[in-house]
């Protein structure tokens, strides 16, 4: 049996009072998906180069909770020229940012394989940035038959 001392009871009561008295606008909620704004900030006004990014993603995901994704970026991964970041965004998820990876020349390859969650049928965006200032962007649509997050 769990016992609650007087201090915890007062703290819980004060917290509950604050939550119920707070205006609705102050309480945190899922923000509208901001994939376009996040991509714009990542690209920093530069025109993305096409053809350097490869995305392996199923056309139809039977379960949105575990969608396999492989991203690879064509890069020599040398001190002079290498990928520094890869960002994955999902247009229809409650929050657009899925994952962000950092790379160095020591990484050897700019490649990642993982499973992501998708809440609905949508486009998945993959963006990459190099140390020389080049940016890459590719999008791929995925039809989700069972939602994975929401």
VOBA-1610 file (N, C-alpha, C; in pm, whole numbers, padded with zeros to 5 digits, always signed):
BEGIN
Unk+00085-00118+00000Unk+00000+00000+00000Unk+00089+00124+00000Unk+00058+00220-00084Unk+00134+00343-00093Unk+00076+00446+00000Unk+00163+00510+00077Unk+00117+00617+00164Unk+00165+00749+00109Unk+00083+00848+00125Unk+00117+00982+00079Unk+00126+01071+00202Unk+00245+01133+00219Unk+00259+01223+00333Unk+00194+01357+00301Unk+00189+01443+00401Unk+00119+01571+00388Unk+00181+01659+00279Unk+00314+01661+00267Unk+00381+01744+00165Unk+00344+01701+00023Unk+00346+01571-00001Unk+00309+01522-00134Unk+00163+01551-00165Unk+00076+01535-00068Unk-00066+01563-00089Unk-00086+01709-00124Unk-00017+01800-00053Unk-00028+01943-00083Unk+00028+01975-00221Unk+00141+01915-00257Unk+00201+01939-00388Unk+00110+01889-00500Unk+00054+01770-00483Unk-00039+01717-00583Unk-00163+01805-00595Unk-00215+01850-00482Unk-00333+01936-00485Unk-00303+02069-00552Unk-00187+02127-00523Unk-00150+02255-00586Unk-00132+02238-00736Unk-00069+02129-00777Unk-00051+02103-00919Unk-00183+02084-00990Unk-00273+02011-00929Unk-00405+01991-00988Unk-00481+02122-00997Unk-00471+02206-00895Unk-00538+02336-00896Unk-00484+02423-01009Unk-00353+02423-01028Unk-00294+02501-01136Unk-00341+02453-01273Unk-00347+02322-01291Unk-00391+02267-01420Unk-00536+02300-01450Unk-00622+02293-01350Unk-00763+02320-01375Unk-00792+02468-01387Unk-00710+02554-01325Unk-00733+02698-01330Unk-00667+02763-01451Unk-00571+02695-01514Unk-00497+02754-01626Unk-00586+02767-01748Unk-00573+02879-01820Unk-00648+02890-01946Unk-00603+02781-02043Unk-00692+02739-02130Unk-00665+02629-02223Unk-00544+02658-02310Unk-00523+02783-02351Unk-00412+02818-02439Unk-00275+02797-02375Unk-00268+02792-02243Unk-00139+02777-02175Unk-00098+02631-02167Unk-00193+02540-02164Unk-00161+02399-02152Unk-00094+02350-02280Unk+00009+02267-02267Unk+00076+02218-02387Unk-00015+02125-02467Unk-00001+02131-02598Unk-00078+02045-02686Unk+00009+02015-02807Unk-00031+01919-02886Unk+00043+01891-03008Unk+00032+02011-03100Unk+00145+02058-03144Unk+00146+02168-03240Unk+00108+02115-03377Unk+00060+02204-03460Unk+00032+02165-03598Unk+00163+02120-03661Unk+00156+02024-03750Unk+00277+01972-03812Unk+00346+02085-03889Unk+00475+02097-03868Unk+00551+02208-03924Unk+00663+02161-04017Unk+00639+02054-04092Unk+00743+01997-04178Unk+00800+02099-04275Unk+00714+02179-04337Unk+00762+02277-04434Unk+00852+02382-04369Unk+00815+02428-04251Unk+00896+02528-04182Unk+01029+02470-04135Unk+01026+02347-04085Unk+01150+02282-04039Unk+01244+02260-04158Unk+01189+02215-04271Unk+01270+02194-04391Unk+01329+02326-04440Unk+01249+02431-04438Unk+01296+02563-04483Unk+01412+02610-04396Unk+01401+02593-04265Unk+01508+02633-04173Unk+01633+02548-04197Unk+01615+02419-04218Unk+01729+02329-04241Unk+01801+02365-04371Unk+01724+02396-04477Unk+01783+02430-04606Unk+01848+02567-04605Unk+01807+02652-04512Unk+01868+02784-04492Unk+01874+02866-04621Unk+01767+02862-04699Unk+01760+02942-04821Unk+01836+02886-04941Unk+01899+02771-04925Unk+01976+02712-05035Unk+01886+02620-05118Unk+01918+02610-05245Unk+01845+02520-05336Unk+01900+02378-05318Unk+01813+02280-05284Unk+01862+02143-05264Unk+01907+02078-05395Unk+02014+02000-05385Unk+02068+01923-05497Unk+01992+01791-05503Unk+01951+01751-05621Unk+01876+01626-05639Unk+01973+01513-05679Unk+01933+01391-05645Unk+02006+01273-05690Unk+02117+01224-05600Unk+02143+01290-05489Unk+02249+01246-05398Unk+02196+01163-05282Unk+02065+01168-05260Unk+02002+01098-05150Unk+01925+00977-05202Unk+01939+00865-05136Unk+01861+00746-05170Unk+01776+00707-05048Unk+01646+00686-05073Unk+01554+00649-04966Unk+01493+00514-05000Unk+01506+00418-04910Unk+01438+00289-04923Unk+01326+00287-04820Unk+01203+00289-04871Unk+01085+00296-04787Unk+00974+00221-04860Unk+00896+00138-04793Unk+00792+00065-04864Unk+00684+00159-04917Unk+00625+00125-05031Unk+00515+00205-05085Unk+00392+00192-04997Unk+00372+00070-04943Unk+00260+00045-04853Unk+00316-00012-04723Unk+00284+00056-04613Unk+00326+00008-04481Unk+00205-00054-04414Unk+00211-00184-04387Unk+00097-00252-04326Unk+00077-00212-04181Unk+00184-00165-04117Unk+00173-00120-03978Unk+00255+00007-03964Unk+00189+00119-03937Unk+00259+00246-03926Unk+00351+00256-03806Unk+00340+00162-03712Unk+00425+00166-03593Unk+00568+00122-03621Unk+00588+00044-03727Unk+00723-00007-03758Unk+00747-00005-03908Unk+00776+00111-03960Unk+00801+00126-04103Unk+00952+00127-04126Unk+01005+00030-04202Unk+01150+00028-04226Unk+01193+00141-04319Unk+01303+00203-04283Unk+01358+00313-04362Unk+01510+00300-04370Unk+01562+00311-04491Unk+01707+00314-04512Unk+01736+00442-04590Unk+01829+00520-04538Unk+01871+00645-04602Unk+02019+00636-04628Unk+02060+00667-04751Unk+02203+00675-04780Unk+02228+00799-04865Unk+02341+00864-04837Unk+02378+00986-04907Unk+02509+00961-04979Unk+02512+00994-05106Unk+02633+00979-05187Unk+02732+01087-05144Unk+02842+01044-05081Unk+02942+01138-05032Unk+03074+01066-05012Unk+03187+01134-05039Unk+03317+01069-05017Unk+03350+01052-04869Unk+03282+01125-04780Unk+03305+01120-04636Unk+03452+01142-04601Unk+03512+01241-04664Unk+03650+01280-04635Unk+03648+01411-04556Unk+03762+01452-04506Unk+03770+01580-04434Unk+03725+01696-04523Unk+03757+01688-04651Unk+03724+01797-04744Unk+03576+01801-04780Unk+03511+01686-04784Unk+03370+01680-04824Unk+03301+01565-04755Unk+03208+01598-04666Unk+03133+01493-04598Unk+02996+01543-04553Unk+02907+01448-04532Unk+02774+01478-04481Unk+02785+01505-04331Unk+02720+01612-04286Unk+02724+01645-04143Unk+02594+01610-04072Unk+02481+01619-04143Unk+02351+01593-04081Unk+02254+01529-04179Unk+02168+01445-04125Unk+02053+01392-04200Unk+01932+01410-04110Unk+01825+01465-04166Unk+01702+01491-04093Unk+01588+01420-04165Unk+01504+01348-04089Unk+01387+01280-04144Unk+01262+01346-04087Unk+01171+01385-04178Unk+01046+01449-04138Unk+00927+01370-04192Unk+00815+01376-04122Unk+00691+01312-04166Unk+00581+01417-04167Unk+00519+01436-04282Unk+00421+01543-04301Unk+00298+01534-04212Unk+00250+01414-04185Unk+00123+01399-04114Unk+00135+01351-03971Unk+00256+01329-03920Unk+00270+01290-03781Unk+00235+01408-03691Unk+00200+01384-03565Unk+00169+01495-03475Unk+00284+01596-03465Unk+00406+01549-03468Unk+00523+01637-03477Unk+00602+01591-03598Unk+00652+01685-03674Unk+00714+01650-03803Unk+00849+01583-03788Unk+00926+01619-03688Unk+01061+01565-03674Unk+01056+01419-03631Unk+01112+01332-03714Unk+01115+01189-03681Unk+01249+01157-03616Unk+01359+01195-03682Unk+01493+01167-03629Unk+01594+01257-03698Unk+01703+01283-03629Unk+01812+01363-03684Unk+01943+01290-03650Unk+02030+01275-03751Unk+02158+01208-03733Unk+02271+01305-03762Unk+02380+01289-03690Unk+02501+01368-03713Unk+02611+01274-03763Unk+02690+01322-03859Unk+02797+01241-03917Unk+02928+01319-03914Unk+03036+01244-03917Unk+03171+01300-03932Unk+03242+01216-04037Unk+03360+01258-04084Unk+03433+01174-04178Unk+03463+01036-04121Unk+03473+01026-03989Unk+03500+00897-03924Unk+03383+00800-03938Unk+03266+00850-03975Unk+03149+00763-03991Unk+03168+00664-04105Unk+03252+00699-04200Unk+03280+00608-04311Unk+03177+00613-04422Unk+03050+00603-04386Unk+02939+00611-04482Unk+02830+00697-04421Unk+02761+00769-04506Unk+02645+00845-04461Unk+02523+00760-04490Unk+02499+00663-04402Unk+02389+00569-04423Unk+02332+00527-04289Unk+02199+00519-04281Unk+02131+00473-04160Unk+02015+00381-04200Unk+01987+00287-04114Unk+01872+00197-04131Unk+01799+00192-03998Unk+01670+00213-04002Unk+01591+00217-03880Unk+01445+00190-03911Unk+01363+00185-03808Unk+01219+00174-03823Unk+01159+00301-03764Unk+01062+00359-03836Unk+01000+00482-03790Unk+00851+00460-03772Unk+00787+00553-03702Unk+00642+00550-03682Unk+00578+00654-03772Unk+00472+00613-03839Unk+00395+00704-03923Unk+00249+00695-03882Unk+00187+00810-03862Unk+00049+00811-03812Unk-00055+00792-03921Unk-00018+00819-04046Unk-00115+00811-04156Unk-00040+00805-04288Unk-00113+00788-04395Unk-00054+00794-04529Unk+00003+00934-04548Unk+00128+00942-04595Unk+00194+01072-04602Unk+00324+01065-04679Unk+00384+01181-04698Unk+00517+01190-04756Unk+00620+01192-04644Unk+00728+01119-04664Unk+00841+01123-04572Unk+00949+01205-04642Unk+01001+01304-04574Unk+01106+01391-04627Unk+01238+01351-04565Unk+01342+01345-04646Unk+01477+01324-04596Unk+01561+01440-04646Unk+01629+01507-04554Unk+01715+01619-04587Unk+01855+01589-04537Unk+01954+01635-04610Unk+02093+01616-04568Unk+02170+01744-04592Unk+02274+01764-04511Unk+02358+01882-04519Unk+02504+01837-04518Unk+02588+01905-04598Unk+02730+01871-04602Unk+02813+01983-04538Unk+02938+01952-04512Unk+03027+02053-04454Unk+03060+02163-04553Unk+03038+02139-04682Unk+03064+02241-04785Unk+02943+02331-04810Unk+02834+02306-04739Unk+02716+02391-04752Unk+02610+02339-04847Unk+02636+02228-04916Unk+02534+02170-05003Unk+02423+02109-04917Unk+02301+02116-04971Unk+02187+02054-04904Unk+02114+01965-05004Unk+02058+01856-04954Unk+01987+01760-05037Unk+01848+01740-04977Unk+01751+01713-05064Unk+01614+01689-05020Unk+01549+01588-05113Unk+01488+01487-05055Unk+01408+01389-05130Unk+01283+01361-05049Unk+01173+01332-05119Unk+01047+01296-05054Unk+00998+01165-05114Unk+00934+01086-05029Unk+00878+00961-05079Unk+00744+00937-05010Unk+00639+00906-05088Unk+00508+00879-05028Unk+00500+00737-04972Unk+00428+00723-04861Unk+00404+00593-04800Unk+00256+00584-04765Unk+00193+00477-04809Unk+00054+00452-04773Unk+00053+00366-04648Unk-00006+00418-04540Unk-00010+00347-04413Unk-00149+00288-04396Unk-00156+00156-04373Unk-00287+00091-04358Unk-00332+00083-04213Unk-00239+00075-04118Unk-00273+00077-03975Unk-00187+00184-03912Unk-00249+00283-03848Unk-00175+00396-03791Unk-00083+00352-03678Unk+00032+00420-03668Unk+00131+00383-03568Unk+00143+00480-03453Unk+00107+00607-03472Unk+00113+00703-03363Unk+00003+00805-03384Unk-00029+00877-03283Unk-00136+00974-03301Unk-00168+01046-03181
//
